[in-house]
């Protein structure tokens, strides 16, 4: 699953590359065979190199598989079966948003809309609280919209990317009204610490655009400790 999400995220910015297209070596364009498509195992038996053996494959392919696999195991051990299925979908979508925003500073609107709808279904069917899901989504959207509008009036430029408010709405449908405020607080601090580190190391300045969606996704798991 994680490898599929990474490939999808990698191809997202390319209009010529469809997610339905068969996987191939990035370097020689050779079509990958079945044994080269097994998550983690293929990377290991090829000693971390591509099918043509010319280049090393990014370790990111292995890391995302281990990360999502570990999250799935944790979810199944902590939640009832039906809840676990929903949260596996949620975790997968969060990883997808993390990858697309990190790689391209791009958030896929249709995937965010799907995440929002599934969150509302979960709130209605499992939590028996449709109102909380709807209000969480609305608060997530309008908080980001209002903050960005005020920032734009003062600074004459956007403070957030266009997709960040939709991402907050999608997550708000899952976490509800109180936790969406906590999410914005945590994401802002994570972003501030990350930006400060870049500035200290002279890799960015105060006007450098950073992927807010990455910080929102990284902050989301902490909500379940409150």
N, C-alpha and C positions, 0 to 999 in steps of 0.2 A: 504493500500500500504506500509506504513512504517513498519508495523509488518512483512509483507512478506519479505521486504528487510532485516530486522533484523534477521529473521529466516534464510534466505539465507546466510547472512554474518556469522552467528553463525555456520552454518553447513559446510561452505566452506572449513575449514581446516580438516574436517573429511572425509576420503575416504569411510567410511562405511555408511555415512548418506547422502541420496539424497534429493534434494529440492522437488522431487516429492513424497517423503514419507509423509504419513499422520502425522499431528502434534500430539505430545504426551507429557505427563508430563515428565519433565526432571528427576524427582526423583523416581516415581513409574512406569514409562513407560506406564501408562494408556492412551489409545487413547482419544483425546479430542473430545467432542461432539460439535454440532453447536453453542450452547449458550456460550461455552467457547472460541469461536474463533472470537467474535465480538470486534473489536478494542476499547480500553478504557473502554467501557461498561462492558465487561467481567471482566476486572481487578477490576472495581469498585464493581460489585455485588458479587465478590468473596473476597472482602476486601483485595485485593492485594496478595492473596494466590493461590497456584496451585490447580488443580482439586482434588487432594487427601488431600488437606488442611494441608499437612505436612510442607511445606516450603513457605516462602514469595517469591513472584515473583519480579524480578528486576524492579525498577521504570523506567528503561530505555525503557521498552515496551511502557509505557505511554508517556514518554518524546519525543520519536521519532515520535509518532503519532501526538502529539500536534505541534511539530516543523514543520513537513512536511505539516500538514493540514493548519497551519498558513501561510506557504510559498505559498501553492496553492491558498489560498484566496487572498493573496497579488498580486500574478501573475495575477489572473483573474480580479482584480480590476485595474491593471495598463496597461495591454497589450490587443491588439485585440485578438479575439478568436483563430485564427490559431497560432499566436505567442505564446499564452498562453499554448496551447497544447504542442508545442515543448519545451517550458521552464519548463513545469511540468515534462516532461521526463528528461530533463537536471538536474533539481533539485533532482529528484529521484535517478539518477545515482550518483550524487555528494554525497548524503547521503549514498548510498551503498559503495562508495569508502572510505568515512569517517569511516564507521563502520568496514569494512574489515581491513583497515590499523590500526585502533585503537585496534581492538580485536586481530588481528593475524600478524600485520605488513606484510600484503599481499594485493596485488592489482590484480584483475582478468583481464588478458590480453584481453579476448574476449569481456568482458563488456566495457573495455576502447576502443577497436576497434569499437564496436557498437556505442559508444558515439561519437567517432570521425566521423564516417560515417554520423550519424544523424546531427551532427554539420555542415558538409560539405553540406548536402542536404538543411539544413536551410539557410546556406549562399548563396547557388545557387538559391533556389526557392523563399525565402522570401526577403532576403537582396539584391538579384541580384548582388552578389559580390563573385563569386567562388574563384577568385584569393586571396582575403583577407583571406578567410577561409583556403585555402591550405597553404598560407605563414604563417599564425598563427600557424597551426599544425606543419609545418616544423621548424619554429623558436623555438617553445616549446620543440620539441624533441632534436634539435641540441644544444640548449643552455645548457640543462641538460647534454647532452653527452660530450660536450666540457669542461664544468666545472668539471665534474666527472673525465674526462681523465687527466686534469691538476692536480687535487687533488691527483689522484692515482699515478701520476709520482712523486709528492713531498712526499706524506705520505705513499706510498706503500700499500694503502688500498682504498676501495671505499668510496666515500663521500655520495653517495645516493644509495637507493635500486634500483634494476633493473627495477621496474615498474614505478618509478617516471617520467622518461623521456616520457613514453607512456601516463601517466596521463596528463602531460603538453601538449603533442601533442593533446590529446583529447579535453582538455579545450581550447587550442589555436585555434582549428577549430571553436569554438563558439565566442571567444572574439576578435580574430584578432591580428594583428602584434604589435600595440602599447601597448595594454592592457596586452599582455603576458609578456612584460618586467616589467610592474607595478606589475603583479601577482607574479613574482619571487621575486621582492623586498619586497612586503608585506609578502609573505610566509616566507621569510628568517627572517624578523623581528619578526613575530609571533613565529617562531621556536626558535629564539635566546632568546626572553623573557621567553618562556616556559622552555627552558633549564636552563636559569639562575635561575629561581624559583626552579627548581629541585635541582640544585647544591647548592643553598643557604640552602635548607632544607635537604641537604645531602642524597638525594634520587637518585642522579646520579652524574657522573663525566664527564670529557671532552671527554671520549671515549664511553660513553653510546649511543647505537643506539636509535634514535628517529624516529617515523613514519612521514617522510617528507610529505607523501600524505595527512595526517590530516591537516597540516598547509597550504598546497596548496588549499585544499577544503575550509578551514575556511577563507582564503583570497579572494576566488573567488567572493562572494557576494559584497565585497567592490568595485570591478571593476565597478559595475553599478552605483556607486555614482560619478564616474569621468566623 
